[in-house]
Amino acid sequence: MDTPIRRPADRVPPVRDLRASDADRERVVSVLGEALADGRLTIEEHSERTSHAYAARTLGELTGLTRDLSPEEAQPILVDDRPVSAFFGRMRREGRWVVPVKLPLLALFGTVELDLREAVLQRRHIVLDSVVIGGRVRLVVPDGVQVNVTGRTILSTRELRTRPAHDGPTIEIGGTLILGSIKARAPKRSFRDRVRGRLGRGR
């Protein structure tokens, strides 16, 4: 049997190698400015790091510039493909962070909260490989993102209140859920957006 040729486009690059945007660079530069203002960086250090920030091509290059300035949860960009775990407590990821193609998730009588409104999806189809025992998974996803629960569920509940688009990205929740719950929701729309949506459907 011939071995299929794996094309470069099929390979998934490390999350650190994803390209940075101008907005990502500005996020880092803003943190560097705050560090200069309160004395955590000297003028020389600020100048050097700012130059590196504007020259950075990948998200991984940006994260190293602020690692010693803020705790992980306060970083302007989080590039981390380690499992997300909550043991009898709560774990939350939000802000600008990279969601890898396959993210292991463990909730053991705890709650995992994932806010994807500003997140970067490594691919349009993301799999949350979940083990949930007596725990909860809470997702906030932007408009256009679809959430599917494909894992094995035993005495578990699900509540999906999203606004998916026909060709939008997909978040698949796989794995095993026992005595757990899953909730996924889209952000609340403003009154103006709700009116626009109704007018658009009426055309």
CYANA upper distance limits for C-alpha pairs under 8 A (distance plus 0.5 A):
  6 ARG  CA     10 ASP  CA      7.04
  6 ARG  CA     11 ARG  CA      8.10
  7 ARG  CA     11 ARG  CA      7.62
 12 VAL  CA    101 VAL  CA      8.49
 13 PRO  CA     17 ASP  CA      6.80
 13 PRO  CA     18 LEU  CA      7.84
 14 PRO  CA     18 LEU  CA      7.85
 15 VAL  CA     60 GLY  CA      8.30
 15 VAL  CA     79 VAL  CA      7.01
 15 VAL  CA     80 ASP  CA      7.96
 15 VAL  CA     81 ASP  CA      7.68
 15 VAL  CA     98 VAL  CA      7.19
 15 VAL  CA    100 PRO  CA      6.93
 15 VAL  CA    122 GLN  CA      7.45
 16 ARG  CA     58 THR  CA      7.25
 16 ARG  CA     59 LEU  CA      6.12
 16 ARG  CA     60 GLY  CA      4.70
 16 ARG  CA     61 GLU  CA      8.23
 16 ARG  CA     79 VAL  CA      6.58
 17 ASP  CA     58 THR  CA      5.88
 17 ASP  CA     59 LEU  CA      6.95
 17 ASP  CA     60 GLY  CA      6.64
 18 LEU  CA     58 THR  CA      5.95
 18 LEU  CA     59 LEU  CA      6.39
 18 LEU  CA     60 GLY  CA      8.15
 18 LEU  CA    122 GLN  CA      8.31
 19 ARG  CA     57 ARG  CA      6.27
 19 ARG  CA     58 THR  CA      4.82
 19 ARG  CA     59 LEU  CA      6.53
 20 ALA  CA     24 ASP  CA      6.42
 20 ALA  CA     25 ARG  CA      7.54
 20 ALA  CA     56 ALA  CA      7.83
 20 ALA  CA     57 ARG  CA      6.16
 20 ALA  CA     58 THR  CA      5.27
 20 ALA  CA     59 LEU  CA      5.50
 21 SER  CA     25 ARG  CA      7.01
 22 ASP  CA     26 GLU  CA      6.78
 23 ALA  CA     27 ARG  CA      6.75
 24 ASP  CA     28 VAL  CA      7.12
 24 ASP  CA     59 LEU  CA      8.27
 24 ASP  CA     77 ILE  CA      7.95
 25 ARG  CA     29 VAL  CA      6.73
 25 ARG  CA     53 ALA  CA      6.32
 25 ARG  CA     54 TYR  CA      6.58
 25 ARG  CA     56 ALA  CA      8.15
 25 ARG  CA     62 LEU  CA      7.69
 26 GLU  CA     30 SER  CA      6.54
 27 ARG  CA     31 VAL  CA      7.13
 27 ARG  CA     76 PRO  CA      6.39
 27 ARG  CA     77 ILE  CA      8.38
 28 VAL  CA     32 LEU  CA      6.80
 28 VAL  CA     53 ALA  CA      7.44
 28 VAL  CA     62 LEU  CA      7.48
 28 VAL  CA     65 LEU  CA      8.15
 28 VAL  CA     66 THR  CA      7.62
 28 VAL  CA     76 PRO  CA      6.53
 28 VAL  CA     77 ILE  CA      8.26
 29 VAL  CA     33 GLY  CA      6.66
 29 VAL  CA     50 THR  CA      6.48
 29 VAL  CA     53 ALA  CA      7.24
 30 SER  CA     34 GLU  CA      6.93
 31 VAL  CA     35 ALA  CA      6.77
 31 VAL  CA     66 THR  CA      7.89
 31 VAL  CA     76 PRO  CA      7.82
 32 LEU  CA     36 LEU  CA      6.75
 32 LEU  CA     41 LEU  CA      8.27
 32 LEU  CA     46 HIS  CA      6.90
 32 LEU  CA     49 ARG  CA      8.12
 32 LEU  CA     50 THR  CA      7.64
 32 LEU  CA     66 THR  CA      7.73
 33 GLY  CA     37 ALA  CA      6.73
 33 GLY  CA     46 HIS  CA      7.86
 34 GLU  CA     38 ASP  CA      6.87
 35 ALA  CA     39 GLY  CA      6.61
 35 ALA  CA     40 ARG  CA      5.44
 35 ALA  CA     41 LEU  CA      6.05
 35 ALA  CA     69 LEU  CA      7.67
 36 LEU  CA     40 ARG  CA      6.40
 36 LEU  CA     41 LEU  CA      5.24
 36 LEU  CA     42 THR  CA      6.72
 36 LEU  CA     43 ILE  CA      7.29
 36 LEU  CA     46 HIS  CA      6.86
 40 ARG  CA     69 LEU  CA      8.00
 41 LEU  CA     45 GLU  CA      6.28
 41 LEU  CA     46 HIS  CA      6.40
 42 THR  CA     46 HIS  CA      6.56
 43 ILE  CA     47 SER  CA      6.59
 44 GLU  CA     48 GLU  CA      6.70
 45 GLU  CA     49 ARG  CA      6.58
 46 HIS  CA     50 THR  CA      6.40
 47 SER  CA     51 SER  CA      6.72
 48 GLU  CA     52 HIS  CA      6.90
 49 ARG  CA     53 ALA  CA      6.60
 49 ARG  CA     65 LEU  CA      6.83
 50 THR  CA     54 TYR  CA      6.85
 51 SER  CA     55 ALA  CA      6.77
 52 HIS  CA     56 ALA  CA      6.43
 53 ALA  CA     61 GLU  CA      8.32
 53 ALA  CA     62 LEU  CA      6.49
 53 ALA  CA     65 LEU  CA      7.88
 56 ALA  CA     61 GLU  CA      6.29
 56 ALA  CA     62 LEU  CA      6.80
 57 ARG  CA     61 GLU  CA      7.56
 58 THR  CA     62 LEU  CA      7.33
 59 LEU  CA     63 THR  CA      6.88
 59 LEU  CA     77 ILE  CA      8.11
 59 LEU  CA     79 VAL  CA      7.76
 60 GLY  CA     64 GLY  CA      7.38
 60 GLY  CA     79 VAL  CA      7.31
 61 GLU  CA     65 LEU  CA      7.92
 62 LEU  CA     66 THR  CA      8.11
 62 LEU  CA     77 ILE  CA      8.33
 63 THR  CA     67 ARG  CA      6.81
 63 THR  CA     75 GLN  CA      8.41
 63 THR  CA     76 PRO  CA      8.46
 63 THR  CA     77 ILE  CA      6.77
 63 THR  CA     78 LEU  CA      7.57
 63 THR  CA     79 VAL  CA      7.81
 66 THR  CA     70 SER  CA      7.24
 66 THR  CA     75 GLN  CA      7.56
 67 ARG  CA     71 PRO  CA      8.02
 67 ARG  CA     72 GLU  CA      8.15
 67 ARG  CA     75 GLN  CA      7.79
 70 SER  CA     74 ALA  CA      6.28
 70 SER  CA     75 GLN  CA      6.41
 71 PRO  CA     75 GLN  CA      6.96
 72 GLU  CA     78 LEU  CA      7.98
 73 GLU  CA     93 ARG  CA      8.16
 76 PRO  CA     95 GLY  CA      8.08
 76 PRO  CA     96 ARG  CA      7.07
 77 ILE  CA     95 GLY  CA      8.03
 77 ILE  CA     96 ARG  CA      5.56
 77 ILE  CA     97 TRP  CA      6.08
 78 LEU  CA     96 ARG  CA      6.89
 78 LEU  CA     97 TRP  CA      4.99
 78 LEU  CA     98 VAL  CA      7.07
 79 VAL  CA     97 TRP  CA      6.42
 79 VAL  CA     98 VAL  CA      6.01
 80 ASP  CA     97 TRP  CA      8.31
 80 ASP  CA     98 VAL  CA      7.51
 81 ASP  CA     98 VAL  CA      8.38
 81 ASP  CA     99 VAL  CA      7.84
 81 ASP  CA    100 PRO  CA      6.54
 81 ASP  CA    103 LEU  CA      7.28
 82 ARG  CA    103 LEU  CA      8.02
 82 ARG  CA    104 PRO  CA      8.00
 83 PRO  CA    103 LEU  CA      6.73
 83 PRO  CA    104 PRO  CA      5.16
 83 PRO  CA    105 LEU  CA      6.11
 83 PRO  CA    106 LEU  CA      7.97
 84 VAL  CA     91 MET  CA      7.85
 84 VAL  CA    103 LEU  CA      8.12
 84 VAL  CA    104 PRO  CA      6.89
 84 VAL  CA    105 LEU  CA      5.38
 84 VAL  CA    106 LEU  CA      6.77
 84 VAL  CA    112 VAL  CA      7.95
 85 SER  CA     91 MET  CA      7.21
 85 SER  CA    105 LEU  CA      6.41
 85 SER  CA    106 LEU  CA      5.13
 85 SER  CA    107 ALA  CA      6.36
 85 SER  CA    108 LEU  CA      8.49
 85 SER  CA    112 VAL  CA      7.58
 86 ALA  CA     90 ARG  CA      6.00
 86 ALA  CA     91 MET  CA      5.95
 86 ALA  CA    106 LEU  CA      6.79
 86 ALA  CA    107 ALA  CA      5.39
 86 ALA  CA    108 LEU  CA      6.71
 86 ALA  CA    109 PHE  CA      8.17
 86 ALA  CA    110 GLY  CA      5.53
 86 ALA  CA    111 THR  CA      6.47
 86 ALA  CA    112 VAL  CA      6.59
 87 PHE  CA    107 ALA  CA      6.76
 87 PHE  CA    108 LEU  CA      5.49
 87 PHE  CA    109 PHE  CA      6.69
 87 PHE  CA    110 GLY  CA      5.70
 88 PHE  CA    108 LEU  CA      6.75
 88 PHE  CA    109 PHE  CA      5.39
 88 PHE  CA    110 GLY  CA      4.83
 88 PHE  CA    111 THR  CA      8.26
 89 GLY  CA    109 PHE  CA      7.90
 89 GLY  CA    110 GLY  CA      5.14
 89 GLY  CA    111 THR  CA      6.79
 90 ARG  CA    110 GLY  CA      6.17
 90 ARG  CA    111 THR  CA      5.19
 90 ARG  CA    112 VAL  CA      6.39
 90 ARG  CA    113 GLU  CA      8.06
 91 MET  CA    111 THR  CA      6.85
 91 MET  CA    112 VAL  CA      5.45
 91 MET  CA    113 GLU  CA      6.68
 92 ARG  CA    112 VAL  CA      6.44
 92 ARG  CA    113 GLU  CA      5.10
 92 ARG  CA    114 LEU  CA      6.38
 92 ARG  CA    115 ASP  CA      8.27
 93 ARG  CA     97 TRP  CA      8.22
 93 ARG  CA    113 GLU  CA      6.92
 93 ARG  CA    114 LEU  CA      5.61
 93 ARG  CA    115 ASP  CA      6.64
 94 GLU  CA    114 LEU  CA      6.77
 94 GLU  CA    115 ASP  CA      5.24
 94 GLU  CA    116 LEU  CA      7.19
 94 GLU  CA    117 ARG  CA      8.43
 94 GLU  CA    118 GLU  CA      8.01
 94 GLU  CA    119 ALA  CA      7.99
 95 GLY  CA    115 ASP  CA      7.73
 95 GLY  CA    116 LEU  CA      8.16
 95 GLY  CA    117 ARG  CA      7.97
 95 GLY  CA    118 GLU  CA      5.98
 95 GLY  CA    119 ALA  CA      7.05
 96 ARG  CA    118 GLU  CA      5.64
 96 ARG  CA    119 ALA  CA      5.49
 96 ARG  CA    120 VAL  CA      7.57
 97 TRP  CA    118 GLU  CA      7.82
 97 TRP  CA    119 ALA  CA      5.39
 97 TRP  CA    120 VAL  CA      6.58
 98 VAL  CA    119 ALA  CA      6.27
 98 VAL  CA    120 VAL  CA      5.20
 98 VAL  CA    121 LEU  CA      6.53
 98 VAL  CA    122 GLN  CA      7.23
 99 VAL  CA    103 LEU  CA      7.68
 99 VAL  CA    119 ALA  CA      7.28
 99 VAL  CA    120 VAL  CA      6.54
 99 VAL  CA    121 LEU  CA      5.48
 99 VAL  CA    122 GLN  CA      6.40
 99 VAL  CA    126 ILE  CA      8.12
100 PRO  CA    121 LEU  CA      7.15
100 PRO  CA    122 GLN  CA      5.72
100 PRO  CA    123 ARG  CA      8.02
100 PRO  CA    126 ILE  CA      7.57
101 VAL  CA    121 LEU  CA      8.04
101 VAL  CA    122 GLN  CA      6.17
101 VAL  CA    123 ARG  CA      6.34
101 VAL  CA    125 HIS  CA      7.47
101 VAL  CA    126 ILE  CA      5.34
101 VAL  CA    127 VAL  CA      6.71
102 LYS  CA    126 ILE  CA      6.52
102 LYS  CA    127 VAL  CA      5.31
102 LYS  CA    128 LEU  CA      6.46
102 LYS  CA    129 ASP  CA      7.18
103 LEU  CA    126 ILE  CA      8.31
103 LEU  CA    127 VAL  CA      6.82
103 LEU  CA    128 LEU  CA      5.46
103 LEU  CA    129 ASP  CA      6.43
104 PRO  CA    128 LEU  CA      6.42
104 PRO  CA    129 ASP  CA      5.19
104 PRO  CA    130 SER  CA      6.47
105 LEU  CA    128 LEU  CA      6.85
105 LEU  CA    129 ASP  CA      6.34
105 LEU  CA    130 SER  CA      5.07
105 LEU  CA    131 VAL  CA      6.75
105 LEU  CA    132 VAL  CA      8.45
106 LEU  CA    112 VAL  CA      8.39
106 LEU  CA    130 SER  CA      6.29
106 LEU  CA    131 VAL  CA      5.37
106 LEU  CA    132 VAL  CA      6.30
107 ALA  CA    111 THR  CA      6.50
107 ALA  CA    112 VAL  CA      6.86
107 ALA  CA    130 SER  CA      8.43
107 ALA  CA    131 VAL  CA      6.92
107 ALA  CA    132 VAL  CA      5.23
107 ALA  CA    133 ILE  CA      6.81
107 ALA  CA    134 GLY  CA      8.07
107 ALA  CA    135 GLY  CA      5.56
107 ALA  CA    136 ARG  CA      7.06
107 ALA  CA    137 VAL  CA      7.94
108 LEU  CA    131 VAL  CA      8.43
108 LEU  CA    132 VAL  CA      6.50
108 LEU  CA    133 ILE  CA      5.54
108 LEU  CA    134 GLY  CA      6.58
108 LEU  CA    135 GLY  CA      5.89
109 PHE  CA    132 VAL  CA      8.40
109 PHE  CA    133 ILE  CA      6.63
109 PHE  CA    134 GLY  CA      5.06
109 PHE  CA    135 GLY  CA      4.69
109 PHE  CA    136 ARG  CA      8.03
110 GLY  CA    134 GLY  CA      7.88
110 GLY  CA    135 GLY  CA      5.26
110 GLY  CA    136 ARG  CA      6.83
111 THR  CA    135 GLY  CA      6.20
111 THR  CA    136 ARG  CA      5.14
111 THR  CA    137 VAL  CA      6.34
111 THR  CA    138 ARG  CA      7.91
112 VAL  CA    136 ARG  CA      6.84
112 VAL  CA    137 VAL  CA      5.48
112 VAL  CA    138 ARG  CA      6.68
113 GLU  CA    137 VAL  CA      6.56
113 GLU  CA    138 ARG  CA      5.17
113 GLU  CA    139 LEU  CA      6.42
114 LEU  CA    137 VAL  CA      8.48
114 LEU  CA    138 ARG  CA      6.79
114 LEU  CA    139 LEU  CA      5.47
114 LEU  CA    140 VAL  CA      6.94
115 ASP  CA    119 ALA  CA      8.05
115 ASP  CA    139 LEU  CA      6.38
115 ASP  CA    140 VAL  CA      5.26
115 ASP  CA    141 VAL  CA      7.06
116 LEU  CA    120 VAL  CA      8.36
116 LEU  CA    139 LEU  CA      7.91
116 LEU  CA    140 VAL  CA      6.37
116 LEU  CA    141 VAL  CA      5.59
116 LEU  CA    142 PRO  CA      7.29
117 ARG  CA    140 VAL  CA      7.32
117 ARG  CA    141 VAL  CA      6.14
117 ARG  CA    142 PRO  CA      5.68
121 LEU  CA    126 ILE  CA      7.83
122 GLN  CA    126 ILE  CA      8.20
124 ARG  CA    168 GLY  CA      8.12
124 ARG  CA    169 PRO  CA      5.04
124 ARG  CA    170 THR  CA      6.67
125 HIS  CA    169 PRO  CA      6.40
125 HIS  CA    170 THR  CA      5.36
125 HIS  CA    171 ILE  CA      6.58
125 HIS  CA    172 GLU  CA      7.84
126 ILE  CA    170 THR  CA      6.77
126 ILE  CA    171 ILE  CA      5.42
126 ILE  CA    172 GLU  CA      6.54
127 VAL  CA    171 ILE  CA      6.50
127 VAL  CA    172 GLU  CA      5.22
127 VAL  CA    173 ILE  CA      6.46
127 VAL  CA    174 GLY  CA      7.25
128 LEU  CA    171 ILE  CA      7.79
128 LEU  CA    172 GLU  CA      6.55
128 LEU  CA    173 ILE  CA      5.33
128 LEU  CA    174 GLY  CA      6.46
128 LEU  CA    175 GLY  CA      8.35
129 ASP  CA    173 ILE  CA      6.94
129 ASP  CA    174 GLY  CA      5.60
129 ASP  CA    175 GLY  CA      5.68
130 SER  CA    151 GLY  CA      8.40
130 SER  CA    173 ILE  CA      7.23
130 SER  CA    174 GLY  CA      6.29
130 SER  CA    175 GLY  CA      5.10
130 SER  CA    176 THR  CA      6.64
130 SER  CA    177 LEU  CA      7.88
131 VAL  CA    175 GLY  CA      6.31
131 VAL  CA    176 THR  CA      5.60
131 VAL  CA    177 LEU  CA      6.47
132 VAL  CA    136 ARG  CA      7.59
132 VAL  CA    176 THR  CA      6.82
132 VAL  CA    177 LEU  CA      5.09
132 VAL  CA    178 ILE  CA      6.58
132 VAL  CA    179 LEU  CA      8.33
132 VAL  CA    180 GLY  CA      6.54
133 ILE  CA    177 LEU  CA      6.54
133 ILE  CA    178 ILE  CA      5.37
133 ILE  CA    179 LEU  CA      6.44
133 ILE  CA    180 GLY  CA      6.38
134 GLY  CA    178 ILE  CA      6.80
134 GLY  CA    179 LEU  CA      5.25
134 GLY  CA    180 GLY  CA      5.24
135 GLY  CA    179 LEU  CA      7.74
135 GLY  CA    180 GLY  CA      5.36
135 GLY  CA    181 SER  CA      7.19
136 ARG  CA    180 GLY  CA      6.05
136 ARG  CA    181 SER  CA      5.37
136 ARG  CA    182 ILE  CA      6.44
137 VAL  CA    181 SER  CA      6.84
137 VAL  CA    182 ILE  CA      5.33
137 VAL  CA    183 LYS  CA      6.82
138 ARG  CA    182 ILE  CA      6.56
138 ARG  CA    183 LYS  CA      5.48
138 ARG  CA    184 ALA  CA      6.39
139 LEU  CA    183 LYS  CA      6.74
139 LEU  CA    184 ALA  CA      5.00
139 LEU  CA    185 ARG  CA      6.86
140 VAL  CA    184 ALA  CA      6.35
140 VAL  CA    185 ARG  CA      5.67
140 VAL  CA    186 ALA  CA      6.17
140 VAL  CA    187 PRO  CA      7.25
141 VAL  CA    145 VAL  CA      6.83
141 VAL  CA    162 THR  CA      7.75
141 VAL  CA    184 ALA  CA      7.67
141 VAL  CA    185 ARG  CA      6.73
141 VAL  CA    186 ALA  CA      5.63
141 VAL  CA    187 PRO  CA      7.63
142 PRO  CA    163 ARG  CA      8.46
142 PRO  CA    186 ALA  CA      6.10
142 PRO  CA    187 PRO  CA      7.16
143 ASP  CA    162 THR  CA      7.55
143 ASP  CA    163 ARG  CA      5.73
143 ASP  CA    164 PRO  CA      6.67
143 ASP  CA    165 ALA  CA      8.06
143 ASP  CA    186 ALA  CA      6.61
143 ASP  CA    187 PRO  CA      8.21
144 GLY  CA    163 ARG  CA      6.22
144 GLY  CA    164 PRO  CA      4.56
144 GLY  CA    165 ALA  CA      4.79
144 GLY  CA    166 HIS  CA      8.31
144 GLY  CA    168 GLY  CA      5.71
144 GLY  CA    169 PRO  CA      7.57
145 VAL  CA    162 THR  CA      7.82
145 VAL  CA    163 ARG  CA      7.32
145 VAL  CA    164 PRO  CA      5.24
145 VAL  CA    165 ALA  CA      7.00
145 VAL  CA    168 GLY  CA      5.94
145 VAL  CA    169 PRO  CA      5.54
145 VAL  CA    170 THR  CA      6.25
145 VAL  CA    171 ILE  CA      7.77
146 GLN  CA    162 THR  CA      7.36
146 GLN  CA    163 ARG  CA      7.68
146 GLN  CA    164 PRO  CA      5.10
146 GLN  CA    165 ALA  CA      7.61
146 GLN  CA    168 GLY  CA      7.33
146 GLN  CA    169 PRO  CA      6.76
146 GLN  CA    170 THR  CA      5.21
146 GLN  CA    171 ILE  CA      6.62
147 VAL  CA    160 LEU  CA      7.79
147 VAL  CA    162 THR  CA      7.94
147 VAL  CA    164 PRO  CA      8.41
147 VAL  CA    170 THR  CA      6.32
147 VAL  CA    171 ILE  CA      5.26
147 VAL  CA    172 GLU  CA      6.41
147 VAL  CA    173 ILE  CA      8.00
147 VAL  CA    184 ALA  CA      7.79
148 ASN  CA    170 THR  CA      7.85
148 ASN  CA    171 ILE  CA      6.80
148 ASN  CA    172 GLU  CA      5.36
148 ASN  CA    173 ILE  CA      6.62
149 VAL  CA    172 GLU  CA      6.41
149 VAL  CA    173 ILE  CA      5.22
149 VAL  CA    174 GLY  CA      6.78
150 THR  CA    172 GLU  CA      7.23
150 THR  CA    173 ILE  CA      6.41
150 THR  CA    174 GLY  CA      5.54
150 THR  CA    175 GLY  CA      8.19
151 GLY  CA    173 ILE  CA      6.73
151 GLY  CA    174 GLY  CA      4.29
151 GLY  CA    175 GLY  CA      5.03
151 GLY  CA    176 THR  CA      5.98
151 GLY  CA    177 LEU  CA      7.68
152 ARG  CA    174 GLY  CA      7.81
152 ARG  CA    175 GLY  CA      6.71
152 ARG  CA    176 THR  CA      5.28
152 ARG  CA    177 LEU  CA      6.66
153 THR  CA    176 THR  CA      6.45
153 THR  CA    177 LEU  CA      5.20
153 THR  CA    178 ILE  CA      6.53
154 ILE  CA    176 THR  CA      8.50
154 ILE  CA    177 LEU  CA      6.59
154 ILE  CA    178 ILE  CA      5.25
154 ILE  CA    179 LEU  CA      6.82
155 LEU  CA    178 ILE  CA      6.55
155 LEU  CA    179 LEU  CA      5.51
155 LEU  CA    180 GLY  CA      7.74
156 SER  CA    177 LEU  CA      7.01
156 SER  CA    178 ILE  CA      6.46
156 SER  CA    179 LEU  CA      5.35
156 SER  CA    180 GLY  CA      5.22
156 SER  CA    181 SER  CA      5.86
156 SER  CA    182 ILE  CA      8.48
157 THR  CA    180 GLY  CA      7.06
157 THR  CA    181 SER  CA      5.14
157 THR  CA    182 ILE  CA      6.77
158 ARG  CA    181 SER  CA      6.14
158 ARG  CA    182 ILE  CA      5.11
158 ARG  CA    183 LYS  CA      6.28
159 GLU  CA    182 ILE  CA      6.71
159 GLU  CA    183 LYS  CA      5.22
159 GLU  CA    184 ALA  CA      6.86
160 LEU  CA    182 ILE  CA      8.41
160 LEU  CA    183 LYS  CA      6.27
160 LEU  CA    184 ALA  CA      5.31
160 LEU  CA    185 ARG  CA      6.58
161 ARG  CA    183 LYS  CA      8.34
161 ARG  CA    184 ALA  CA      6.43
161 ARG  CA    185 ARG  CA      5.04
161 ARG  CA    186 ALA  CA      6.95
162 THR  CA    184 ALA  CA      7.11
162 THR  CA    185 ARG  CA      5.34
162 THR  CA    186 ALA  CA      5.24
163 ARG  CA    186 ALA  CA      6.91
164 PRO  CA    168 GLY  CA      7.09
177 LEU  CA    181 SER  CA      8.32
189 ARG  CA    193 ASP  CA      6.36
189 ARG  CA    194 ARG  CA      6.70
190 SER  CA    194 ARG  CA      6.81
191 PHE  CA    195 VAL  CA      6.79
192 ARG  CA    196 ARG  CA      6.74
193 ASP  CA    197 GLY  CA      6.64
194 ARG  CA    198 ARG  CA      6.86
195 VAL  CA    199 LEU  CA      6.70
196 ARG  CA    200 GLY  CA      6.55
197 GLY  CA    201 ARG  CA      6.81
198 ARG  CA    202 GLY  CA      6.78
199 LEU  CA    203 ARG  CA      7.16
